């Protein structure tokens, strides 16, 4: 009864969500305290107290008709100006409010950008490992995902051969920095190299190639690492952001797209993004969340708890013999499967009530992802299970 394209999407539905549901079923059988669920990137650190207070202030102090009513599809002008001012203050950029589009989270923003740019048959490049939903977002608009294999030596962007991958049908690249699932932060040098490749390719194919930069984990970094701000290195970029991780608001679905004035076709691009926001059915980003964001634009989640989890999990698993990428950002640990087929390894983990995500869904077979945005107590309790799992492979 449903469309053929949707049948395919249902068949390939999110592995992460399926594991999350499996974890609940497992908990009903063995007890929630005996399940070690590392599947879902659901923040375990509460939102800053200022967020809840801001919601109350908005409802108490601002006009109800204004707060709950329509606004420009791109969002409230004062909220967009607040976002632009914050970016300019923090990163030395020159955004203006009219270059900001408030979105229904990062996912809504990415779909808005792709709807604006992609015609059926156009190609969008994804660098493995990547967030698995990217390919579905691209297919939403008849686009063709083109996957660049991971550089498993460094997990920086694999730029070798990228110029040969770009052709006249290439419309955009999607980059996630810090990266989900690897936790790696793409360096300034990597971005400079990417820009040089894109400049050459744009002259060859005769049109702009946009970099859609997905940055919901920008504030979640460790060990003094700095995330290079995309527009300072890449000319034709569209920056997507969500407050889901930085303010622990995954259910609120609020974020933005930021477009520098220097991009090719700026005015046409902003018009397209604004109309796409409406015709995709979002109409506009939720009004109450927008009003809250203006008051909380410089708030941030305390990453100390994530850092504590990161250090303990990484050190414990590597001591057991597992090979892991040391995370620089986000809240994921990327671990190499001790056997070639990571799905078999994941199944073995389930025997010990450990839920890990197979990285084939991230375009990087042979690895698994562990989301450590969980309680420190759960990580500690899971160590005997991981030790038993390690003994299966490391005699």
PyMOL commands that set and color helices and strands:
alter all, ss='L'
color gray80, all
select helices_A, chain A and resi 4-11+15-30+32-34+49-61+64-68+77-91+97-99+105-117+133-139+162-165+188-205+230-232+243-246+266-279+287-296+304-320+342-350+359-362+376-393
alter helices_A, ss='H'
color red, helices_A
select strands_A, chain A and resi 36-37+100-103+123-127+144-148+170-176+210-214+237-242+255-259+323-325+332-336+354-355+357-358+367-371
alter strands_A, ss='S'
color yellow, strands_A
deselect
rebuild
show_as cartoon
